Amino acid sequence: MKPGETLLFLGFGGIGATLLLALLWAPSVSLEAFESPAAQRIFYWHVPAAWAAFIAFGALFIGSAGWLFRRSEQMWRLHVAGSEAGLACGLMAVWSGCVWGAAEWGTPWDWTDVRLNTFGLLTLLSIYVVLGRGSQPDGVETRDTFAAFGLYGFVLVPVTYIATRIWTIRHPGPVVGTGDDGSINGDMSLVLLLGAISFTVFIVGHIMASMRLTALEQRLERLQTSTDGGE
Amino acid sequence: MEGMTHLAVAYFGMLLAIALWTWTVVQRSRRLDARLDALEAAQRGPPEQIGEKTDD
């Protein structure tokens, strides 16, 4: 088994364990503080998925910059892997957020909330990059176009990160990394930490596996071209 | 209890989705490896053909 695939399976196992602990072991939240206390447990999926999406968007940014400034094939593969991983994790975070929003707020989406909309835009950007790249023939112009989107789209990442620190509209504020003890207890933090580690391992494994896939596809194309040319 | 059942269904659905995604990636990798091996073997050709070409 390849290293990327090993990480994928390890991460998947960790995610499964996280969800099991979140369902059966993590303490319940106060009935007074939440409209839907059971739905709050979706946070053990939602937060690590959003964290993994940021890692993937970071990979997309580095890959895009590496392609634009160094014309590196390795960096192009990172761009491809980062956009696919960002799309998957972005959809996971958006979908789980909508499920929670529907249960807690009575609406799956709030068009006035900055965090929701900037993260939604990031996910839309990755959809555009993945689908757009697939519909175009591979070439320097195509790569430059999509790498530019990956590069400049990254500006939404810090905006999304600080959105709830500056404008708390509907999305809850940060629960970790706030400088104080945060608003979650020890057991909750433990499950959340396991989720964050598992999603990180999973997404790194996916990026590695996806970069290898792109390399294999490029090698296959070269071999086919040389075979066709030799006939 | 109803809320927990809904949550369990949502968790299971999400796990199933990433399991399918992981499976797709692994299968794509296996298929590409197999195609590359087949193509490289075809390019090398059978050993006797290589011998004939060398003799020529």
Interface residues (C-beta under 8 A of the other chain):
Chain A: K2 E5 L8 F9 F12 I15 G16 L19 A22 L23 S36 P37 A38 A39 R41 I42 W45 A88 M92 W95 S96 V99 A103 F202 H206 A209 S210 R212 L213 L216 E217 R219 L220 L223 Q224 S226 T227
Chain B: G3 M4 H6 L7 A8 A10 Y11 M14 L15 A17 I18 A19 W21 T22 V25 V26 R28 S29 L32 D33 R35 L36 L39 E40 A42 Q43
